[in-house]
């Protein structure tokens, strides 16, 4: 029997790819889901993509737990060798009550780490985000953020989602420092995650590509973000898990940054018959649109800027060779 890895939030976009890569790598996988039927969804999603499809039935099991409830977590971590904690809410439109996101993200992280620590699990890989890195002032003399940087929850560009990811990752590092100094923790900080889903369940990040392809917007916000392919993000998790020297470190996952108009142009070139926006919208128009559109409202304070995050550490220490952002975007669209 191979090593057993617990993957929390196993029905998520990134998590399914992690489950697939772990099974292909010879691991036994236990996934957490909030409802039993989501487990079968994950199994059906990964099976056709495995080098040995039988492993989806032989080496993949599920436990039903909730990030906001203590029940079941002791059983979830019992007998596992490592935990990959991916579970965290990710909305496109931000909620009016920020605690809806922050509470399950922070308390859920504590809950998972506490259960792992009490069960003697010494290895944890946490899915964080570049949003926990880039929402602060860029230090003078640098052209990109990196793992040294932490988002400021009071920064003008911080949304409830940004706060939830920042505070959850900080909580994880504090827990290891204060309570479980022997636990080997690694954080993966991916940018905007695109790439082909393993099934027809579309996550929040994929919904932006759907929106671009739909032609809903005549123009696009002048705003840019780091982009990364989901297959690379999954690989970062697995490589971190397998390399003890990554403990205590964060790794930015980004293949490069793209303006929204650049994304539109890539998709327009691939699908010229579609009405895909490729021009920047005037800022005043975005402020007016934000009155009616929660997705637009969430990026108002970032208009006119492009977030850049360095992948140098991941390239050097994880030996990552990232799929180019335009290819990742085209692969997403092709799947859709």
N, C-alpha and C positions, 0 to 999 in steps of 0.2 A: 504494500500500500504506500502511495506517495504522500508527500506532505499535504496537510489539510489547511486551506486558506479560507477564512470567512470573508465574504464580500458583502458589505452592507449596501442596501438600496440596489439590489441586484437587477431590478427591472429598468434601471436608468440607461440612458443612451451610452454613456461612457462605460458603465458597469458591465453591460452585456458584452462589450468588446474585451474588457478585462477578463470576464469569465471565459470567453472563447479562447483567449491567448493562454490563460492558466491551464485550461483543459488540454490544449495542444501541447503545452509544456510539461505534461505529466503530473500535474497537481490534482488532488481531490479538492472540489470546491463546494462550500456550503454558502448559500446565498440567503440574505434576509429580505423578506417581502412583507408588505402590510396586509396582503390578502393572499390566500393560498393559490387562487387561480393565476396570480401574477407569476408564480413559480413555473407553472406550465407554459406560460407565455415566453419566459426566458429560455426554457428548455427547447421549445419549438423554434425560437429565434436563432440560437447558436448551433443547433444540430446540423443544419445543411452546410454550415461554413467550417465544420471541424474536419481535420485530416482523417479522424476516425469518428464518424457520427455516433457510434455506439457509446462513446464516453459521455454523451449528454444524458444517457439513462443510467450508466454504471457509476459515474464519478461525480454527479451533480445532485445535491440535495438542497432542501430549503427549510427555513424556519420562519414562522410568522411572528413578527415583533413590530413594535412601533417606537420611533425615536423619542416620543413624548411619554412613554410608559416604561416602568421598570420591569414589568412582567416579561419573562422569556429570555432576557439577555444572558443570564447565567447559563442557560442551556445552549444558547446560540454560540457562545465562545468555548464551551466545554470541549476539550480535546483538540483544539485547533493549534496550529503552529504559528500562524500569523493572521493579522487582520488588515484588510484593505477597506478603509472607511470612505465610501463615496457618497453615502446618503445625505442629502441636504436639499431643501426646496430651492428651485430656480425658476422664478417667473420672468416674463418679458415685461409686462406692465406691473409697476410697483404697487403694493397694497397701501391703503390709507393708514393702517395700523402697522408700524414697522415690527412690532413684537411678533406678528404672525410669522415672519421670517426668522427674526433673530432668536427667539426662544427655542424653536426646535433645532436650529443649527448649533447653538451654543450648548444647550442642555443635552442634545443628542450626542454631541461629541464627548462631553463629560461622561455620559451614560456608557457609551461604547468603550472609552478608555478605562473607566473604572471596572467594568465587567472583565475586560481583557487583563488588567493588572491583577485583579483578585483571582483570576483563573490561572495566573502565571504565564500569560502570553507575553513574550518579550519583544515582539516585532510588530510594528504598526506602520502602514503607509496611508497617509491622509490625502484625500483630494481637496485641495484648496482652489485658488484661482489667482489669475493676475490682478483681479480687482482688489485683492488683499495687498497688492504691491504698488499699483500705479496712481492711486488717488491721494496724492500728496504733491508737494512741490519738488520738482526734479533738482537734485543737488547741482550746484554750479559746476560747469566744466564737463558735464556728462550729457550724452545725447540719447540715453536710454535708461530706463529703470532696470534694476536687477534684484537679486535675492536679498540684498542688504536693506532694501526699502520696504517700508510698511505704510499702508494706507492710513490716513488720519480720519477716524470716524466723524470728525467735525469739519472736514474739508467740504467746500461748497459743492463739489461734484459727487459727494457720497449719497447713494440711494440706500434704502433699506436692505437691498440685496448685497451691496458693497459692505455695509456694516455687518451683515450676518456672516459673510465669508471671512472678513477680517477678524471679527471678535471670536469666531469659532476656531480659526487657526491659532490665534493668540492663546485661547483657552487651552488648546491641546499642548502647546509648548510649555505653558505655565504648569499644567498638570504633571507633565513629565519631570519638570524641574523640581516642583515642590513635593510631589507625592510618589512618583515612580521613576526615580533617577536611573534605574537600571533598564528602563524600557527604551528600545531603539526606535525612534520616530523619524520618519522622512515625510516631507510635504511636497506634493506635486502641485504646481501653480499654472494650470493651462490658461491660455487666452480664450478667445471666442472659438468654440469647438464646432467644426463642421466635419464633413466626411459622410460616407454612406452608412445609414443605420443597418442593423442586421435583420430588421423586419419592417413592418409598416407602421410601427408605433413611432410617432414623430415627437421628439423632445422640444423644449422651448427654444434651444439654439437653432434647430433645423427650421423652426417656424419662420425665422427671419428670411431664410432662403426661399421658403414658400411665398412669403410676402413679396420679395423682389421679383420672383418669377410670375406672380399673379398680375403685375402691372398696377397694383392698387395705388401706388404713389407716382404722380407725374414727375416729381423731383425728389432728391434724397438729401438728408441732413449732411452738412459739411462736418463730418465726424469720422475718426478712424480708430481702429482697434487691432490688437494683436490677434492673429488667426492661427489655428493649429488643427491638424487632422485628428479625428478621434482614434484612428489606428495608432498614431504616434503617441497619443496621450496614454492609451492602454499599455503600449510598450514601455513607456517611462515608468509606469507603476510596477510592471513585472520586473524590469531591470533593476529598479531600486530595491525591490524585495530581495532580489538575488545577490545584491552587493552590500555586504555589511558596512563598508566604508561610507555609504550614503547616509547612515544614521546621523541624526542631528543637523541635517541639511535640508534646504528648500531648493526646488528646481523649477525654473520658469519653463513652461512649455509653449513655445511660440515659433512659428516658421517665418514670421514677418508680419508687418502691419499693413493694413489696407484701408483706404478711405472708402466710405460707403459707395461713392460714385465709381470707384475702381471696381468694386464688387459688381455693380450694375453693368459696367462695361464688359467684364469677363463673361457674365451670363448673357449679355446681349450678343456678343460675338459668337457664343455657342448656340444661341437660339434667336437668330435675327428676325424670325417671324413674330416673336412675342413683343408686346409693348412693355419693355423693361426700361425703367428710368436710368439715365446715366448722367444727369446734370445735378448740380448742387442747388438746393432750395435757398432762397433768401432767408436770413435769420429771422426777420420779422414774421415771415410766413410760418416758420417753425413754432414760434411763440404762440401764434394764433391757433395753429393746428393742435398744439399741446392742450388747449382748453377742452378739446373733445377726444384726444387720443392719449391714453395712458402710456403706450409704448414710446411715443414721442416725448412725453413729459419727463420720462425717466432719464433722458440724455440732454435735456436743455442746457444744463450747466457745463456740459463738455463740448458744446458746439464750437467749431472753429479749431479744434485741437485733434491731434492724432496721438494715441498712446503707443509708445514704443517700449518693448521689454526685451532685454538681451537673453538669448538662449545659449550663451557661451558656456555656462557651467554644464548644461545638459549635453551639449555637443562633446565637451571634453571628458566629463566624468561618467556619463551614461552612454557615450559613443553614439549619440543620436544623429541620424541623417534625416532631417525633417522633409516631409512631402511639401512641395511648394504650395503657398496659399491658393494660387489660382487653380492649380490642379485639384486641390482638396475641395474647392468650391464647385468646380465642374463635376467632380465625382458625386458630390451631394446632389446636384441638380439632375444628373443622369439617373440616379436612383429614384428621385422624386418623379 
